[in-house]
Structures are given as structure tokens and as C-alpha cells.
Amino acid sequence: MGEVSMGTWVKVDDCPIHYTVCHDVIEFELGGWGSGVELVATEAGLTNLLQRGAEALTALRGEQHGA
């Protein structure tokens, strides 16, 4: 594992986000069905995404508030 099978660009704004637990992975659906994007993550991948996402949110808020 440890690979990305495809590169893509996605902008996430104020859109619906749903998830489904599917055996040993989490499937996220961002946007509407058929018009959004799906993201599948293992537990390790989701942990990494959430940790880095929290860091990124802190950095973004710091930039917005001139910190």
C-alpha cells in the first residue's frame, strides 16, 4: 500500500460531507451524489489526514488573523 493511484485537485467549501464505515476503511462523499468526489481512507490514513488537517486549519486561521 502506501501509494496514491491518481492525482486530482478538489476544492472543499460549504458542502455536504457524508461517510460510511466499510469493513476496514472509511468512505467519504464530499458534495452531492454523482456530482461530488469520494475519498477512501484506512484508519492510518484518516489519522494522518485529521492530524495534518488540524495543523493546516491552525495555519490558515493564523494567516487570516495576521499571526
PDB file of N, CA, C and O in Angstrom:
ATOM      1  N   MET A   1       0.849  -1.159   0.000  1.00  0.00           N
ATOM      2  CA  MET A   1       0.000   0.000   0.000  1.00  0.00           C
ATOM      3  C   MET A   1       0.900   1.228   0.000  1.00  0.00           C
ATOM      4  O   MET A   1       1.968   1.204  -0.611  1.00  0.00           O
ATOM      5  N   GLY A   2       0.487   2.309   0.677  1.00  0.00           N
ATOM      6  CA  GLY A   2       1.316   3.497   0.751  1.00  0.00           C
ATOM      7  C   GLY A   2       1.460   4.235  -0.561  1.00  0.00           C
ATOM      8  O   GLY A   2       2.443   4.952  -0.750  1.00  0.00           O
ATOM      9  N   GLU A   3       0.513   4.085  -1.477  1.00  0.00           N
ATOM     10  CA  GLU A   3       0.596   4.740  -2.769  1.00  0.00           C
ATOM     11  C   GLU A   3      -0.646   5.580  -3.016  1.00  0.00           C
ATOM     12  O   GLU A   3      -1.694   5.370  -2.406  1.00  0.00           O
ATOM     13  N   VAL A   4      -0.506   6.527  -3.915  1.00  0.00           N
ATOM     14  CA  VAL A   4      -1.655   7.259  -4.426  1.00  0.00           C
ATOM     15  C   VAL A   4      -1.836   6.801  -5.857  1.00  0.00           C
ATOM     16  O   VAL A   4      -0.916   6.918  -6.666  1.00  0.00           O
ATOM     17  N   SER A   5      -3.003   6.283  -6.179  1.00  0.00           N
ATOM     18  CA  SER A   5      -3.200   5.720  -7.501  1.00  0.00           C
ATOM     19  C   SER A   5      -3.555   6.763  -8.548  1.00  0.00           C
ATOM     20  O   SER A   5      -3.512   6.475  -9.744  1.00  0.00           O
ATOM     21  N   MET A   6      -3.910   7.987  -8.114  1.00  0.00           N
ATOM     22  CA  MET A   6      -4.300   9.003  -9.076  1.00  0.00           C
ATOM     23  C   MET A   6      -4.155  10.368  -8.438  1.00  0.00           C
ATOM     24  O   MET A   6      -4.502  10.549  -7.271  1.00  0.00           O
ATOM     25  N   GLY A   7      -3.652  11.319  -9.183  1.00  0.00           N
ATOM     26  CA  GLY A   7      -3.580  12.688  -8.702  1.00  0.00           C
ATOM     27  C   GLY A   7      -4.827  13.448  -9.126  1.00  0.00           C
ATOM     28  O   GLY A   7      -5.334  13.249 -10.230  1.00  0.00           O
ATOM     29  N   THR A   8      -5.319  14.313  -8.257  1.00  0.00           N
ATOM     30  CA  THR A   8      -6.503  15.101  -8.585  1.00  0.00           C
ATOM     31  C   THR A   8      -6.519  16.365  -7.740  1.00  0.00           C
ATOM     32  O   THR A   8      -5.776  16.472  -6.764  1.00  0.00           O
ATOM     33  N   TRP A   9      -7.347  17.305  -8.106  1.00  0.00           N
ATOM     34  CA  TRP A   9      -7.477  18.570  -7.397  1.00  0.00           C
ATOM     35  C   TRP A   9      -8.931  18.727  -7.012  1.00  0.00           C
ATOM     36  O   TRP A   9      -9.814  18.590  -7.858  1.00  0.00           O
ATOM     37  N   VAL A  10      -9.195  19.010  -5.747  1.00  0.00           N
ATOM     38  CA  VAL A  10     -10.560  19.164  -5.250  1.00  0.00           C
ATOM     39  C   VAL A  10     -10.597  20.368  -4.321  1.00  0.00           C
ATOM     40  O   VAL A  10      -9.741  20.507  -3.448  1.00  0.00           O
ATOM     41  N   LYS A  11     -11.579  21.233  -4.504  1.00  0.00           N
ATOM     42  CA  LYS A  11     -11.795  22.350  -3.585  1.00  0.00           C
ATOM     43  C   LYS A  11     -13.017  22.021  -2.736  1.00  0.00           C
ATOM     44  O   LYS A  11     -14.090  21.737  -3.268  1.00  0.00           O
ATOM     45  N   VAL A  12     -12.853  22.060  -1.422  1.00  0.00           N
ATOM     46  CA  VAL A  12     -13.949  21.772  -0.498  1.00  0.00           C
ATOM     47  C   VAL A  12     -14.366  23.081   0.156  1.00  0.00           C
ATOM     48  O   VAL A  12     -13.550  23.780   0.757  1.00  0.00           O
ATOM     49  N   ASP A  13     -15.642  23.399   0.031  1.00  0.00           N
ATOM     50  CA  ASP A  13     -16.193  24.592   0.660  1.00  0.00           C
ATOM     51  C   ASP A  13     -17.350  24.137   1.544  1.00  0.00           C
ATOM     52  O   ASP A  13     -17.273  23.068   2.151  1.00  0.00           O
ATOM     53  N   ASP A  14     -18.376  24.895   1.625  1.00  0.00           N
ATOM     54  CA  ASP A  14     -19.536  24.564   2.451  1.00  0.00           C
ATOM     55  C   ASP A  14     -20.434  23.599   1.675  1.00  0.00           C
ATOM     56  O   ASP A  14     -21.405  24.013   1.043  1.00  0.00           O
ATOM     57  N   CYS A  15     -20.099  22.316   1.729  1.00  0.00           N
ATOM     58  CA  CYS A  15     -20.850  21.299   1.002  1.00  0.00           C
ATOM     59  C   CYS A  15     -21.158  20.137   1.942  1.00  0.00           C
ATOM     60  O   CYS A  15     -20.512  19.982   2.979  1.00  0.00           O
ATOM     61  N   PRO A  16     -22.139  19.329   1.581  1.00  0.00           N
ATOM     62  CA  PRO A  16     -22.425  18.157   2.409  1.00  0.00           C
ATOM     63  C   PRO A  16     -21.239  17.194   2.417  1.00  0.00           C
ATOM     64  O   PRO A  16     -20.603  16.980   1.385  1.00  0.00           O
ATOM     65  N   ILE A  17     -20.946  16.621   3.568  1.00  0.00           N
ATOM     66  CA  ILE A  17     -19.915  15.594   3.692  1.00  0.00           C
ATOM     67  C   ILE A  17     -20.528  14.437   4.465  1.00  0.00           C
ATOM     68  O   ILE A  17     -20.969  14.597   5.604  1.00  0.00           O
ATOM     69  N   HIS A  18     -20.550  13.279   3.837  1.00  0.00           N
ATOM     70  CA  HIS A  18     -21.102  12.074   4.455  1.00  0.00           C
ATOM     71  C   HIS A  18     -20.015  11.016   4.503  1.00  0.00           C
ATOM     72  O   HIS A  18     -19.083  11.045   3.700  1.00  0.00           O
ATOM     73  N   TYR A  19     -20.126  10.089   5.431  1.00  0.00           N
ATOM     74  CA  TYR A  19     -19.160   8.996   5.488  1.00  0.00           C
ATOM     75  C   TYR A  19     -19.864   7.680   5.747  1.00  0.00           C
ATOM     76  O   TYR A  19     -20.968   7.632   6.290  1.00  0.00           O
ATOM     77  N   THR A  20     -19.192   6.611   5.342  1.00  0.00           N
ATOM     78  CA  THR A  20     -19.665   5.252   5.570  1.00  0.00           C
ATOM     79  C   THR A  20     -18.487   4.418   6.031  1.00  0.00           C
ATOM     80  O   THR A  20     -17.413   4.472   5.433  1.00  0.00           O
ATOM     81  N   VAL A  21     -18.681   3.647   7.090  1.00  0.00           N
ATOM     82  CA  VAL A  21     -17.664   2.688   7.523  1.00  0.00           C
ATOM     83  C   VAL A  21     -17.871   1.430   6.688  1.00  0.00           C
ATOM     84  O   VAL A  21     -18.954   0.846   6.689  1.00  0.00           O
ATOM     85  N   CYS A  22     -16.844   1.027   5.990  1.00  0.00           N
ATOM     86  CA  CYS A  22     -16.938  -0.121   5.092  1.00  0.00           C
ATOM     87  C   CYS A  22     -15.795  -1.080   5.412  1.00  0.00           C
ATOM     88  O   CYS A  22     -14.698  -0.952   4.868  1.00  0.00           O
ATOM     89  N   HIS A  23     -16.054  -2.028   6.285  1.00  0.00           N
ATOM     90  CA  HIS A  23     -15.063  -3.003   6.740  1.00  0.00           C
ATOM     91  C   HIS A  23     -13.890  -2.291   7.410  1.00  0.00           C
ATOM     92  O   HIS A  23     -14.024  -1.820   8.539  1.00  0.00           O
ATOM     93  N   ASP A  24     -12.748  -2.204   6.737  1.00  0.00           N
ATOM     94  CA  ASP A  24     -11.554  -1.625   7.360  1.00  0.00           C
ATOM     95  C   ASP A  24     -11.178  -0.261   6.788  1.00  0.00           C
ATOM     96  O   ASP A  24     -10.052   0.200   6.976  1.00  0.00           O
ATOM     97  N   VAL A  25     -12.114   0.388   6.090  1.00  0.00           N
ATOM     98  CA  VAL A  25     -11.862   1.725   5.544  1.00  0.00           C
ATOM     99  C   VAL A  25     -13.071   2.621   5.805  1.00  0.00           C
ATOM    100  O   VAL A  25     -14.166   2.149   6.111  1.00  0.00           O
ATOM    101  N   ILE A  26     -12.842   3.919   5.675  1.00  0.00           N
ATOM    102  CA  ILE A  26     -13.905   4.917   5.738  1.00  0.00           C
ATOM    103  C   ILE A  26     -14.055   5.492   4.339  1.00  0.00           C
ATOM    104  O   ILE A  26     -13.068   5.863   3.704  1.00  0.00           O
ATOM    105  N   GLU A  27     -15.281   5.565   3.864  1.00  0.00           N
ATOM    106  CA  GLU A  27     -15.562   6.182   2.570  1.00  0.00           C
ATOM    107  C   GLU A  27     -16.248   7.523   2.826  1.00  0.00           C
ATOM    108  O   GLU A  27     -17.317   7.569   3.433  1.00  0.00           O
ATOM    109  N   PHE A  28     -15.638   8.608   2.366  1.00  0.00           N
ATOM    110  CA  PHE A  28     -16.227   9.938   2.471  1.00  0.00           C
ATOM    111  C   PHE A  28     -16.831  10.315   1.128  1.00  0.00           C
ATOM    112  O   PHE A  28     -16.265  10.014   0.077  1.00  0.00           O
ATOM    113  N   GLU A  29     -17.976  10.970   1.168  1.00  0.00           N
ATOM    114  CA  GLU A  29     -18.580  11.553  -0.027  1.00  0.00           C
ATOM    115  C   GLU A  29     -18.683  13.049   0.215  1.00  0.00           C
ATOM    116  O   GLU A  29     -19.376  13.490   1.131  1.00  0.00           O
ATOM    117  N   LEU A  30     -17.995  13.824  -0.602  1.00  0.00           N
ATOM    118  CA  LEU A  30     -17.998  15.284  -0.496  1.00  0.00           C
ATOM    119  C   LEU A  30     -18.828  15.834  -1.640  1.00  0.00           C
ATOM    120  O   LEU A  30     -18.557  15.537  -2.803  1.00  0.00           O
ATOM    121  N   GLY A  31     -19.835  16.630  -1.322  1.00  0.00           N
ATOM    122  CA  GLY A  31     -20.738  17.140  -2.345  1.00  0.00           C
ATOM    123  C   GLY A  31     -21.891  16.182  -2.558  1.00  0.00           C
ATOM    124  O   GLY A  31     -22.079  15.234  -1.795  1.00  0.00           O
ATOM    125  N   GLY A  32     -22.648  16.435  -3.584  1.00  0.00           N
ATOM    126  CA  GLY A  32     -23.811  15.604  -3.870  1.00  0.00           C
ATOM    127  C   GLY A  32     -23.448  14.322  -4.586  1.00  0.00           C
ATOM    128  O   GLY A  32     -22.408  14.225  -5.238  1.00  0.00           O
ATOM    129  N   TRP A  33     -24.321  13.342  -4.452  1.00  0.00           N
ATOM    130  CA  TRP A  33     -24.090  12.066  -5.112  1.00  0.00           C
ATOM    131  C   TRP A  33     -24.059  12.283  -6.614  1.00  0.00           C
ATOM    132  O   TRP A  33     -24.962  12.899  -7.179  1.00  0.00           O
ATOM    133  N   GLY A  34     -23.028  11.779  -7.251  1.00  0.00           N
ATOM    134  CA  GLY A  34     -22.894  11.917  -8.691  1.00  0.00           C
ATOM    135  C   GLY A  34     -22.280  13.229  -9.134  1.00  0.00           C
ATOM    136  O   GLY A  34     -21.892  13.361 -10.295  1.00  0.00           O
ATOM    137  N   SER A  35     -22.182  14.205  -8.238  1.00  0.00           N
ATOM    138  CA  SER A  35     -21.595  15.492  -8.617  1.00  0.00           C
ATOM    139  C   SER A  35     -20.473  15.891  -7.672  1.00  0.00           C
ATOM    140  O   SER A  35     -19.959  17.006  -7.747  1.00  0.00           O
ATOM    141  N   GLY A  36     -20.099  14.988  -6.791  1.00  0.00           N
ATOM    142  CA  GLY A  36     -19.049  15.283  -5.821  1.00  0.00           C
ATOM    143  C   GLY A  36     -17.840  14.407  -6.051  1.00  0.00           C
ATOM    144  O   GLY A  36     -17.535  14.009  -7.175  1.00  0.00           O
ATOM    145  N   VAL A  37     -17.163  14.117  -4.963  1.00  0.00           N
ATOM    146  CA  VAL A  37     -15.968  13.284  -5.024  1.00  0.00           C
ATOM    147  C   VAL A  37     -16.006  12.334  -3.835  1.00  0.00           C
ATOM    148  O   VAL A  37     -16.564  12.657  -2.787  1.00  0.00           O
ATOM    149  N   GLU A  38     -15.414  11.175  -4.006  1.00  0.00           N
ATOM    150  CA  GLU A  38     -15.325  10.214  -2.919  1.00  0.00           C
ATOM    151  C   GLU A  38     -13.871  10.055  -2.506  1.00  0.00           C
ATOM    152  O   GLU A  38     -12.969  10.072  -3.344  1.00  0.00           O
ATOM    153  N   LEU A  39     -13.656   9.901  -1.214  1.00  0.00           N
ATOM    154  CA  LEU A  39     -12.331   9.699  -0.640  1.00  0.00           C
ATOM    155  C   LEU A  39     -12.408   8.472   0.249  1.00  0.00           C
ATOM    156  O   LEU A  39     -13.290   8.373   1.102  1.00  0.00           O
ATOM    157  N   VAL A  40     -11.496   7.543   0.054  1.00  0.00           N
ATOM    158  CA  VAL A  40     -11.452   6.328   0.863  1.00  0.00           C
ATOM    159  C   VAL A  40     -10.168   6.358   1.673  1.00  0.00           C
ATOM    160  O   VAL A  40      -9.093   6.607   1.127  1.00  0.00           O
ATOM    161  N   ALA A  41     -10.271   6.104   2.982  1.00  0.00           N
ATOM    162  CA  ALA A  41      -9.099   6.154   3.857  1.00  0.00           C
ATOM    163  C   ALA A  41      -9.092   4.965   4.805  1.00  0.00           C
ATOM    164  O   ALA A  41     -10.134   4.535   5.301  1.00  0.00           O
ATOM    165  N   THR A  42      -7.900   4.446   5.044  1.00  0.00           N
ATOM    166  CA  THR A  42      -7.708   3.453   6.097  1.00  0.00           C
ATOM    167  C   THR A  42      -7.668   4.187   7.430  1.00  0.00           C
ATOM    168  O   THR A  42      -7.691   5.418   7.462  1.00  0.00           O
ATOM    169  N   GLU A  43      -7.608   3.446   8.522  1.00  0.00           N
ATOM    170  CA  GLU A  43      -7.503   4.091   9.834  1.00  0.00           C
ATOM    171  C   GLU A  43      -6.235   4.939   9.917  1.00  0.00           C
ATOM    172  O   GLU A  43      -6.275   6.067  10.407  1.00  0.00           O
ATOM    173  N   ALA A  44      -5.116   4.402   9.441  1.00  0.00           N
ATOM    174  CA  ALA A  44      -3.856   5.159   9.466  1.00  0.00           C
ATOM    175  C   ALA A  44      -3.942   6.391   8.572  1.00  0.00           C
ATOM    176  O   ALA A  44      -3.456   7.460   8.940  1.00  0.00           O
ATOM    177  N   GLY A  45      -4.554   6.248   7.409  1.00  0.00           N
ATOM    178  CA  GLY A  45      -4.703   7.377   6.502  1.00  0.00           C
ATOM    179  C   GLY A  45      -5.597   8.455   7.075  1.00  0.00           C
ATOM    180  O   GLY A  45      -5.303   9.643   6.941  1.00  0.00           O
ATOM    181  N   LEU A  46      -6.695   8.051   7.717  1.00  0.00           N
ATOM    182  CA  LEU A  46      -7.610   9.010   8.323  1.00  0.00           C
ATOM    183  C   LEU A  46      -6.951   9.725   9.497  1.00  0.00           C
ATOM    184  O   LEU A  46      -7.135  10.930   9.672  1.00  0.00           O
ATOM    185  N   THR A  47      -6.194   8.998  10.295  1.00  0.00           N
ATOM    186  CA  THR A  47      -5.465   9.613  11.407  1.00  0.00           C
ATOM    187  C   THR A  47      -4.505  10.673  10.885  1.00  0.00           C
ATOM    188  O   THR A  47      -4.451  11.780  11.422  1.00  0.00           O
ATOM    189  N   ASN A  48      -3.752  10.348   9.850  1.00  0.00           N
ATOM    190  CA  ASN A  48      -2.809  11.282   9.246  1.00  0.00           C
ATOM    191  C   ASN A  48      -3.542  12.493   8.677  1.00  0.00           C
ATOM    192  O   ASN A  48      -3.115  13.629   8.882  1.00  0.00           O
ATOM    193  N   LEU A  49      -4.645  12.256   7.963  1.00  0.00           N
ATOM    194  CA  LEU A  49      -5.414  13.348   7.373  1.00  0.00           C
ATOM    195  C   LEU A  49      -5.947  14.303   8.440  1.00  0.00           C
ATOM    196  O   LEU A  49      -5.876  15.521   8.279  1.00  0.00           O
ATOM    197  N   LEU A  50      -6.477  13.752   9.521  1.00  0.00           N
ATOM    198  CA  LEU A  50      -7.028  14.599  10.582  1.00  0.00           C
ATOM    199  C   LEU A  50      -5.947  15.382  11.314  1.00  0.00           C
ATOM    200  O   LEU A  50      -6.150  16.547  11.655  1.00  0.00           O
ATOM    201  N   GLN A  51      -4.804  14.757  11.557  1.00  0.00           N
ATOM    202  CA  GLN A  51      -3.701  15.469  12.220  1.00  0.00           C
ATOM    203  C   GLN A  51      -3.192  16.600  11.344  1.00  0.00           C
ATOM    204  O   GLN A  51      -3.028  17.727  11.813  1.00  0.00           O
ATOM    205  N   ARG A  52      -2.944  16.310  10.083  1.00  0.00           N
ATOM    206  CA  ARG A  52      -2.438  17.342   9.168  1.00  0.00           C
ATOM    207  C   ARG A  52      -3.508  18.400   8.900  1.00  0.00           C
ATOM    208  O   ARG A  52      -3.196  19.580   8.741  1.00  0.00           O
ATOM    209  N   GLY A  53      -4.774  17.971   8.850  1.00  0.00           N
ATOM    210  CA  GLY A  53      -5.867  18.919   8.654  1.00  0.00           C
ATOM    211  C   GLY A  53      -5.982  19.900   9.804  1.00  0.00           C
ATOM    212  O   GLY A  53      -6.217  21.088   9.585  1.00  0.00           O
ATOM    213  N   ALA A  54      -5.817  19.415  11.034  1.00  0.00           N
ATOM    214  CA  ALA A  54      -5.850  20.296  12.205  1.00  0.00           C
ATOM    215  C   ALA A  54      -4.696  21.292  12.153  1.00  0.00           C
ATOM    216  O   ALA A  54      -4.877  22.468  12.471  1.00  0.00           O
ATOM    217  N   GLU A  55      -3.513  20.831  11.754  1.00  0.00           N
ATOM    218  CA  GLU A  55      -2.360  21.731  11.606  1.00  0.00           C
ATOM    219  C   GLU A  55      -2.633  22.773  10.530  1.00  0.00           C
ATOM    220  O   GLU A  55      -2.339  23.954  10.714  1.00  0.00           O
ATOM    221  N   ALA A  56      -3.195  22.337   9.412  1.00  0.00           N
ATOM    222  CA  ALA A  56      -3.479  23.248   8.302  1.00  0.00           C
ATOM    223  C   ALA A  56      -4.523  24.290   8.701  1.00  0.00           C
ATOM    224  O   ALA A  56      -4.400  25.458   8.332  1.00  0.00           O
ATOM    225  N   LEU A  57      -5.543  23.884   9.446  1.00  0.00           N
ATOM    226  CA  LEU A  57      -6.575  24.816   9.900  1.00  0.00           C
ATOM    227  C   LEU A  57      -5.985  25.872  10.828  1.00  0.00           C
ATOM    228  O   LEU A  57      -6.335  27.048  10.731  1.00  0.00           O
ATOM    229  N   THR A  58      -5.103  25.466  11.716  1.00  0.00           N
ATOM    230  CA  THR A  58      -4.428  26.412  12.603  1.00  0.00           C
ATOM    231  C   THR A  58      -3.597  27.400  11.792  1.00  0.00           C
ATOM    232  O   THR A  58      -3.624  28.600  12.064  1.00  0.00           O
ATOM    233  N   ALA A  59      -2.861  26.906  10.799  1.00  0.00           N
ATOM    234  CA  ALA A  59      -2.040  27.776   9.954  1.00  0.00           C
ATOM    235  C   ALA A  59      -2.910  28.740   9.151  1.00  0.00           C
ATOM    236  O   ALA A  59      -2.577  29.920   9.034  1.00  0.00           O
ATOM    237  N   LEU A  60      -4.021  28.252   8.596  1.00  0.00           N
ATOM    238  CA  LEU A  60      -4.923  29.098   7.820  1.00  0.00           C
ATOM    239  C   LEU A  60      -5.516  30.202   8.681  1.00  0.00           C
ATOM    240  O   LEU A  60      -5.553  31.363   8.274  1.00  0.00           O
ATOM    241  N   ARG A  61      -5.973  29.846   9.851  1.00  0.00           N
ATOM    242  CA  ARG A  61      -6.544  30.849  10.756  1.00  0.00           C
ATOM    243  C   ARG A  61      -5.497  31.866  11.184  1.00  0.00           C
ATOM    244  O   ARG A  61      -5.813  33.044  11.350  1.00  0.00           O
ATOM    245  N   GLY A  62      -4.253  31.426  11.366  1.00  0.00           N
ATOM    246  CA  GLY A  62      -3.168  32.343  11.699  1.00  0.00           C
ATOM    247  C   GLY A  62      -2.921  33.342  10.585  1.00  0.00           C
ATOM    248  O   GLY A  62      -2.690  34.522  10.849  1.00  0.00           O
ATOM    249  N   GLU A  63      -2.967  32.878   9.332  1.00  0.00           N
ATOM    250  CA  GLU A  63      -2.788  33.765   8.177  1.00  0.00           C
ATOM    251  C   GLU A  63      -3.935  34.768   8.081  1.00  0.00           C
ATOM    252  O   GLU A  63      -3.716  35.946   7.794  1.00  0.00           O
ATOM    253  N   GLN A  64      -5.147  34.299   8.320  1.00  0.00           N
ATOM    254  CA  GLN A  64      -6.315  35.168   8.209  1.00  0.00           C
ATOM    255  C   GLN A  64      -6.336  36.239   9.292  1.00  0.00           C
ATOM    256  O   GLN A  64      -6.882  37.322   9.082  1.00  0.00           O
ATOM    257  N   HIS A  65      -5.751  35.949  10.433  1.00  0.00           N
ATOM    258  CA  HIS A  65      -5.757  36.892  11.556  1.00  0.00           C
ATOM    259  C   HIS A  65      -4.411  37.596  11.718  1.00  0.00           C
ATOM    260  O   HIS A  65      -4.176  38.275  12.717  1.00  0.00           O
ATOM    261  N   GLY A  66      -3.528  37.430  10.729  1.00  0.00           N
ATOM    262  CA  GLY A  66      -2.257  38.127  10.733  1.00  0.00           C
ATOM    263  C   GLY A  66      -1.278  37.681  11.783  1.00  0.00           C
ATOM    264  O   GLY A  66      -0.403  38.449  12.182  1.00  0.00           O
ATOM    265  N   ALA A  67      -1.408  36.452  12.240  1.00  0.00           N
ATOM    266  CA  ALA A  67      -0.492  35.952  13.283  1.00  0.00           C
ATOM    267  C   ALA A  67       0.809  35.492  12.682  1.00  0.00           C
ATOM    268  O   ALA A  67       1.698  35.041  13.405  1.00  0.00           O
TER     269      ALA A  67
END
